[in-house]
Amino acid sequence: MTPGGAAPESRPSSPADSADQYRTARLWMVREQIELRGVSDGAVLGAMRKVPRHRFVPADSAESAYQDRPLPIGDDQTISQPYIVAFMTAALQLRPTSRVLEVGTGSGYQAAVLAEVCREVYSIEIVENLANQARKTLGELGYRNVHVRAGDGYRGWPEHAPFDAIVVTAAPEHVPQPLLDQLAVGGRMVL
């Protein structure tokens, strides 16, 4: 662990160094920030080890991507801290066959983590610029099982319901009834 508990800095000098440094920082993040805080779901930990968080933040924030804190992603929005992403994903208790609705795509990072754990992810983002950027990043990384659309997550995505799990990354004042209606019997919702 580095002084102050911060993730190791990632200052690459070449593309090969870059990949190694980001991988080292990502593995450190999972061990020090997630596993040691009680997240033990093997599939979630594996996803967190694999998904390159630095690809989901602006280039000027890439060096900080593996620190356990939210980072700005534009349009007055942030990417959630890694521990929160892992904790919420683990709380869904997903199976490889699960279909998930995510409300609040943001940069697409949590959608990528979900996609590593389950069969299909439908993600809605109210800020169109973020939805477009998330779709682009997810596509560049090869995530074909994530569907992103711009819109109001309050209404969910009824044409693809029911969902085995729903994760809401924003803080609604109440649980929207349309989301409850789209949750499969026995499904889980994490807010």
Secondary structure, 3 states (H helix, E strand, C coil): CCHHHCCCCCCCCCHHHHHHHHHHHHHHHHHHHHHHHCCCCHHHHHHHHHCCHHHHCCHHHHHHCCCCCCEEEECCEEECCHHHHHHHHHHCCCCCCCEEEEECCCCCHHHHHHHHHCCEEEEEECCHHHHHHHHHHHHHCCCCCEEEEECCHHHCCHHHCCEEEEEECCCCCCCCHHHHHCEEEEEEEEC
